[in-house]
Amino acid sequence: MGRCGSFFWKIRSYVMSDCVPSPSSDSSYASSSATKSSSGSSASPTCEISLLERLIRTHPIWFLPSLQRSGALHLLQGREVGNFIVRSSTQPLTMALSVKLPGNHVEHYLLKAIGNRIALENSTHTFETVHQLIAHYCDVSDEIPVCLRVPTAIAEAVSRQQLRSYALLGQ
């Protein structure tokens, strides 16, 4: 089978399977270190799930385009530092990123479309998707005061089924 056919089957397996090991050579598939459930026992099936995949599979939890600023403030109070919500903005053609900071503080950042890409307002870093933007700011905090972080349950999920269950809770 040629290279294209091989690629097709890898993608098909990835989409169809509930557990596919992450290729270690591709940073976009960087794996989570979580391999056990919160009870300490291994879940079945266990697998490495990248941050980007976690974000894609759980977007109903953090991508709330109809939510306004006051709703974001309410939802983020009492949450972990770095937890976030992407929501509506009062400014046209933008969305907002609301981020929980230390104490009772929540900061809001504008997300703007630049051509067919997305970026924080006044940033030179642009991304193809909001998922990629969030994944970037989970790793670096060069333009915001803290690194973004997904809720602990999402970070510690050991199967795609767990992520699907969490996503359903967000709908």
DONU-275099 format. One record per residue (C-alpha): residue number from 1; residue in one letter; chain; x, y, z. Coordinates in steps of 0.1 Angstrom, whole numbers. Layout:
// DONU-275099
NUM | A | A | X | Y | Z .
...
***
This chain:
// DONU-275099
1 | M | A | 0 | 0 | 0 .
2 | G | A | 14 | 34 | -9 .
3 | R | A | 20 | 63 | 14 .
4 | C | A | -14 | 79 | 8 .
5 | G | A | -32 | 46 | 16 .
6 | S | A | -12 | 41 | 47 .
7 | F | A | -20 | 77 | 58 .
8 | F | A | -57 | 71 | 52 .
9 | W | A | -58 | 40 | 74 .
10 | K | A | -40 | 58 | 102 .
11 | I | A | -65 | 86 | 101 .
12 | R | A | -94 | 61 | 99 .
13 | S | A | -81 | 42 | 128 .
14 | Y | A | -76 | 73 | 148 .
15 | V | A | -112 | 85 | 142 .
16 | M | A | -128 | 51 | 147 .
17 | S | A | -108 | 39 | 177 .
18 | D | A | -113 | 49 | 213 .
19 | C | A | -76 | 46 | 220 .
20 | V | A | -48 | 51 | 196 .
21 | P | A | -12 | 58 | 207 .
22 | S | A | 1 | 92 | 199 .
23 | P | A | 30 | 95 | 175 .
24 | S | A | 59 | 108 | 196 .
25 | S | A | 76 | 126 | 168 .
26 | D | A | 47 | 150 | 161 .
27 | S | A | 44 | 178 | 186 .
28 | S | A | 8 | 185 | 176 .
29 | Y | A | 0 | 151 | 191 .
30 | A | A | 19 | 158 | 223 .
31 | S | A | 5 | 135 | 249 .
32 | S | A | -10 | 141 | 283 .
33 | S | A | 9 | 126 | 312 .
34 | A | A | -23 | 114 | 327 .
35 | T | A | -26 | 76 | 325 .
36 | K | A | -47 | 68 | 355 .
37 | S | A | -82 | 78 | 365 .
38 | S | A | -87 | 99 | 396 .
39 | S | A | -93 | 68 | 417 .
40 | G | A | -58 | 56 | 408 .
41 | S | A | -69 | 26 | 389 .
42 | S | A | -62 | 22 | 352 .
43 | A | A | -92 | 29 | 330 .
44 | S | A | -98 | 8 | 300 .
45 | P | A | -88 | 15 | 274 .
46 | T | A | -60 | 38 | 284 .
47 | C | A | -42 | 59 | 258 .
48 | E | A | -23 | 90 | 253 .
49 | I | A | -46 | 119 | 243 .
50 | S | A | -31 | 152 | 231 .
51 | L | A | -41 | 185 | 246 .
52 | L | A | -54 | 196 | 212 .
53 | E | A | -76 | 165 | 210 .
54 | R | A | -88 | 171 | 245 .
55 | L | A | -98 | 207 | 235 .
56 | I | A | -115 | 196 | 203 .
57 | R | A | -135 | 168 | 220 .
58 | T | A | -146 | 190 | 250 .
59 | H | A | -152 | 223 | 233 .
60 | P | A | -189 | 224 | 245 .
61 | I | A | -175 | 230 | 280 .
62 | W | A | -153 | 260 | 273 .
63 | F | A | -165 | 274 | 239 .
64 | L | A | -197 | 292 | 249 .
65 | P | A | -204 | 317 | 220 .
66 | S | A | -238 | 328 | 234 .
67 | L | A | -224 | 335 | 269 .
68 | Q | A | -219 | 372 | 279 .
69 | R | A | -192 | 387 | 302 .
70 | S | A | -213 | 384 | 334 .
71 | G | A | -220 | 347 | 328 .
72 | A | A | -183 | 341 | 323 .
73 | L | A | -175 | 359 | 355 .
74 | H | A | -200 | 337 | 374 .
75 | L | A | -188 | 304 | 358 .
76 | L | A | -151 | 311 | 365 .
77 | Q | A | -155 | 321 | 401 .
78 | G | A | -140 | 294 | 423 .
79 | R | A | -123 | 277 | 394 .
80 | E | A | -86 | 269 | 391 .
81 | V | A | -62 | 296 | 380 .
82 | G | A | -59 | 294 | 342 .
83 | N | A | -93 | 280 | 335 .
84 | F | A | -110 | 298 | 307 .
85 | I | A | -141 | 303 | 285 .
86 | V | A | -143 | 315 | 250 .
87 | R | A | -175 | 336 | 247 .
88 | S | A | -193 | 363 | 228 .
89 | S | A | -180 | 399 | 228 .
90 | T | A | -198 | 432 | 225 .
91 | Q | A | -174 | 443 | 198 .
92 | P | A | -183 | 432 | 163 .
93 | L | A | -164 | 404 | 146 .
94 | T | A | -146 | 394 | 178 .
95 | M | A | -150 | 369 | 206 .
96 | A | A | -136 | 371 | 241 .
97 | L | A | -113 | 348 | 261 .
98 | S | A | -121 | 350 | 298 .
99 | V | A | -94 | 337 | 321 .
100 | K | A | -94 | 329 | 358 .
101 | L | A | -65 | 346 | 375 .
102 | P | A | -53 | 343 | 411 .
103 | G | A | -77 | 355 | 438 .
104 | N | A | -112 | 364 | 426 .
105 | H | A | -99 | 380 | 394 .
106 | V | A | -110 | 372 | 358 .
107 | E | A | -94 | 389 | 329 .
108 | H | A | -109 | 393 | 294 .
109 | Y | A | -90 | 393 | 261 .
110 | L | A | -104 | 400 | 226 .
111 | L | A | -100 | 373 | 199 .
112 | K | A | -99 | 388 | 164 .
113 | A | A | -101 | 372 | 130 .
114 | I | A | -72 | 381 | 108 .
115 | G | A | -80 | 369 | 74 .
116 | N | A | -89 | 332 | 79 .
117 | R | A | -69 | 330 | 111 .
118 | I | A | -75 | 340 | 147 .
119 | A | A | -53 | 358 | 173 .
120 | L | A | -54 | 376 | 206 .
121 | E | A | -59 | 413 | 199 .
122 | N | A | -25 | 430 | 193 .
123 | S | A | -7 | 397 | 190 .
124 | T | A | 16 | 386 | 162 .
125 | H | A | 8 | 349 | 169 .
126 | T | A | -20 | 337 | 146 .
127 | F | A | -37 | 303 | 145 .
128 | E | A | -59 | 284 | 121 .
129 | T | A | -84 | 275 | 148 .
130 | V | A | -95 | 286 | 183 .
131 | H | A | -84 | 252 | 195 .
132 | Q | A | -49 | 258 | 184 .
133 | L | A | -48 | 292 | 200 .
134 | I | A | -60 | 278 | 233 .
135 | A | A | -34 | 249 | 231 .
136 | H | A | -6 | 275 | 225 .
137 | Y | A | -16 | 296 | 255 .
138 | C | A | -18 | 264 | 276 .
139 | D | A | 19 | 260 | 269 .
140 | V | A | 31 | 296 | 271 .
141 | S | A | 19 | 328 | 288 .
142 | D | A | 38 | 353 | 268 .
143 | E | A | 8 | 376 | 262 .
144 | I | A | -14 | 367 | 292 .
145 | P | A | -5 | 366 | 329 .
146 | V | A | -10 | 328 | 333 .
147 | C | A | -9 | 297 | 312 .
148 | L | A | -44 | 285 | 303 .
149 | R | A | -54 | 252 | 317 .
150 | V | A | -83 | 228 | 311 .
151 | P | A | -103 | 217 | 341 .
152 | T | A | -86 | 189 | 360 .
153 | A | A | -112 | 163 | 350 .
154 | I | A | -104 | 169 | 313 .
155 | A | A | -67 | 169 | 319 .
156 | E | A | -68 | 136 | 337 .
157 | A | A | -93 | 118 | 315 .
158 | V | A | -77 | 86 | 302 .
159 | S | A | -101 | 77 | 274 .
160 | R | A | -120 | 94 | 246 .
161 | Q | A | -152 | 80 | 261 .
162 | Q | A | -146 | 100 | 293 .
163 | L | A | -140 | 132 | 272 .
164 | R | A | -172 | 125 | 253 .
165 | S | A | -191 | 122 | 286 .
166 | Y | A | -177 | 155 | 298 .
167 | A | A | -185 | 172 | 265 .
168 | L | A | -221 | 160 | 268 .
169 | L | A | -223 | 177 | 303 .
170 | G | A | -213 | 210 | 286 .
171 | Q | A | -242 | 209 | 261 .
***
